[in-house]
């Protein structure tokens, strides 16, 4: 069983790595998001985003790279703004 100090050091290392990644992302955000990243970014559920991505009539700004969906960060912001202005229900 690891000592309390070893556990604390491990937690500290994980926190430092998470903070590094967050700072890196904030300094240089990616142009595209995965479905999972878009779900975290928007607060819209993963399943709902997949449903929107599969529906070409939804206007959702997703495109495919192989079998993976990617979402344009800028177009996603515009799409969300339009939804809010129109008071649309998803």
C-alpha positions in Angstrom: 0.0 0.0 0.0 1.5 3.4 -1.0 2.3 5.8 1.7 0.2 8.9 2.3 3.1 11.1 1.0 3.3 9.0 -2.3 -0.5 9.4 -2.8 -0.3 13.1 -2.2 2.7 13.5 -4.6 0.8 11.5 -7.3 -2.3 13.8 -6.9 -0.1 16.8 -7.1 1.5 15.6 -10.3 -1.9 14.9 -11.8 -3.1 18.4 -10.9 0.0 20.0 -12.3 -0.5 18.2 -15.6 -4.1 19.1 -15.7 -3.3 22.8 -15.1 -0.6 22.7 -17.8 -3.0 21.3 -20.3 -5.7 23.9 -19.4 -3.2 26.8 -19.7 -1.9 25.4 -23.1 -5.5 25.1 -24.4 -6.4 28.7 -23.2 -3.3 30.1 -24.8 -3.8 28.3 -28.1 -7.3 27.0 -28.5 -7.9 24.3 -31.2 -9.9 25.3 -34.2 -12.0 22.2 -33.9 -13.6 20.2 -31.1 -14.6 16.5 -30.8 -18.1 15.6 -29.9 -16.9 15.1 -26.3 -15.1 18.4 -26.1 -18.1 20.2 -27.6 -20.3 18.6 -25.0 -18.1 19.9 -22.2 -17.8 23.3 -23.9 -21.5 23.8 -24.5 -23.2 21.8 -21.7 -25.2 20.0 -24.4 -25.2 16.2 -23.9 -23.0 14.0 -26.1 -25.9 12.0 -27.4 -27.8 15.2 -28.5 -24.7 16.5 -30.2 -24.3 13.2 -32.1 -27.9 13.3 -33.1 -27.4 16.9 -34.4 -24.2 15.9 -36.2 -25.9 13.0 -38.0 -28.8 15.2 -39.1 -27.8 17.4 -42.1 -30.9 19.5 -41.7 -29.9 20.6 -38.1 -27.4 23.2 -39.3 -25.0 21.9 -36.7 -21.4 22.8 -37.7 -19.9 19.3 -37.7 -18.0 17.5 -40.4 -16.4 14.1 -40.6 -12.8 13.1 -40.7 -13.1 9.4 -41.4 -15.6 8.1 -38.8 -14.9 10.9 -36.3 -17.0 14.1 -36.2 -15.3 17.4 -35.6 -17.0 20.7 -34.9 -15.7 24.1 -35.9 -15.3 26.1 -32.7 -16.1 29.5 -34.4 -19.1 28.1 -36.3 -20.3 26.4 -33.1 -20.3 29.8 -31.3 -22.3 31.3 -34.2 -24.7 28.4 -34.2 -25.3 28.7 -30.5 -25.9 32.4 -30.8 -28.4 31.8 -33.6 -30.2 29.2 -31.5 -30.5 31.6 -28.6 -31.7 34.4 -30.7 -34.4 32.2 -32.3 -35.2 30.6 -28.9 -35.1 27.2 -30.6 -35.6 24.0 -28.7 -33.3 21.2 -29.5 
